[in-house]
Each structure stands twice: as structure tokens, then as C-alpha cells.
């Protein structure tokens, strides 16, 4: 059984982020970025997926404005991909967002013009849970990592 729990403690958020992202080098291979993420998650809404007492994934949400929240960061251990855990984390996030009257949920990911197969899987996951591509920007990150903004409406 997998439990989804909200994490409030800032140190716990940082430790979970550190542990999970370091085990996902195909998505998070830049150490300085991991260190930034560890700092950035502290003040954000954060849920963890727990399996037999072990954290196997997490999702972190960023308030954008009173109408919109961003899926700021998500990570699930690769051996647990395609088992519904991402959907469970998205579900917990959407429950929180709906309860707090957000109207839109957005995510930034590496865009379609990149040939990165790992991020192709990520985009497919986001499409599967109801996000739609809005626009791709090479200026947000860089030419090698085009930023695709995807959105979904919340009911």
C-alpha cells in the first residue's frame, strides 16, 4: 500500500528532494540544480509517496497567483514508474489546489523540440494526467533545454 502524506518540515522536504533527485540522474543530473531545488522546496506545498515506510517519490507545488499553481517539482524513483504513483501524487496536489480554489495547474518541462527520450516520457505522463501543451520557449532555460509550458484547468 502506498500512502501520500503532506510534508511540513523544511528539513524533511530538503532531505527527500536530495535523496530522490540524486537517484534520477537521467532527469536531474546537474548537482548545482539539485542543490537549488533543495533550497527552493522549503516554503512550498510538498507531498511524499511512502511505500513500506520508505519515501519513493514526491511532488512540490508553487503558488503563482490566486488562480494558478505550478507543479514545481516531481520525482519518483525509476523502479516505481508506471505504477500509478505519479497519478496519486497529482491527485493529492489537485485535491489541495481545488480545495484552495485554484483554477489552473501548470508545469514547465523540457519541450518537444528536444530529442531527450526521458523527457519525452515525462511529457507523455503529463498528457496522460490531463496537461496540455501551451507554448515552448527557448529563452526561459536555453536552446538545448527548450521550456514547454503545459496547463490544465481544475474543476
N, C-alpha and C positions, 0 to 999 in steps of 0.2 A: 504494500500500500504506500502510495506517495502522498505526503502532506504538503500543502502550500501554506507557509506561515509568513506573516509580516515581520520584518526585522526592523527594530527601532534603534538599537545600539550602534553608534557610529563605528566603533572598533570592529564589531562583528561584520558590518557591511563591508568595511575595508578588507578584512581577512577573507571573507567569502569571495569578493571580487578578485583578490590576489590569487587565491587558490584555483579558482575555476579558470580565469583567463590564462594563467600560466600553463594550463593543461589543454589549451586550444590554440596552439601556435599557427595553425593554418588560417585563423581569423584574427588573432591578436598576437602577432609576432614581434611587435616593437616594444621593447621594455619601457621606454620613456612614456609611451601611450598608456601602458598598464598602470604605471605609477600615477599618471594624471587621472585615470579612471578611478583609482583607489581613493584619491582625494575628492574627486567630484561626486562620488556616490553618497558621501556622508550626510548631506542635507536633503536627500531625495527619498521618495517613497520606494520601498525595497521589499520584495517578496523572495523567499527561497523555497526551492523544492527539496524535500527531505525524503530519503529512502533508507529505511533501516537505520535511522539516526545519523545518516551522512548527507551532507549537502551535495546535491548532484546538479544544481542549476539555480539561476536567479534571474529576476527581471527588475529593472530600475526605471522609475518614471520621473520625468522633469516637467514641471509646470511651465507652460509657455505663456499663456494668458488665461483669463477666466473661461474661455471657450475651448482651448486646445491644450492637450498634454502630449509630450513626446515620449515614445519608447526610447529612453536614453541609452540603455544598455541591456543586453540579454546574453546569457551564456549558459549552455547546458553541456555537460560532459559528453564527448562524442559517442561514447558507448551507449548513451541513453537517448540519442537522436532517434526520431521516427517512432517514438513510443507514446506520444500524446502529452509529454511533459511540457513542451512549448505551448501547446494549446491550453493546458491547465494554467500555466503562468499568465498567458494572455487573458484567459478567463478571469483570473483574480484581479488583474490590472483593470480590465474593463468593468468589473463589478465596482471597484473603488471609484473609477472615473465617472461612471453613471451615477453612483450614489452622490458624488460631489458635483453633479450637473455639468460635467464637461460635454461638449458637443462633438469634438473632433479628436482623433488619435492619430498621431503622425510618427513616422520613423524615417531616419536617414540611413541609407546603406550604400554600398558600392554599386554603381549603376550598370545597366545593360551593356554599355559600350566597353566595359571591361571584360576580358576573357577569363577572369578568375572563376574557376569551377566551384570553389567553396562558396563564394558569394552568389553564384547562380542558384545554389541550393538554398541559401538564405532568402533570396528574393522569392523563390518558389514557396517557401514556408510562409512568408508574409502574405503572398497572394492567397494561399490556402486558408489563412485566418482572416481574410477579408480586406486586406490593404490593397489599394490601387495606386499605380504609379502616377505621380503628378507632374514632375519635371526632373530633368537631370542637369546638374551644374558642375562644370569642370573647375569653376573658380572657388568653390567652397573648400575643397581639400586640395586636389591637384589633378593634372592631366592623367596620371597613372591610376588615380583613385577618384573617378567621377562620382559625385554625390547624387544619388537618386532619392528624392523625397517621395514617400508613399503615405497615403492618408486613408482613413476610414471614418465613417460617421458612427456616432454612438447613439443608441436609442434609449 
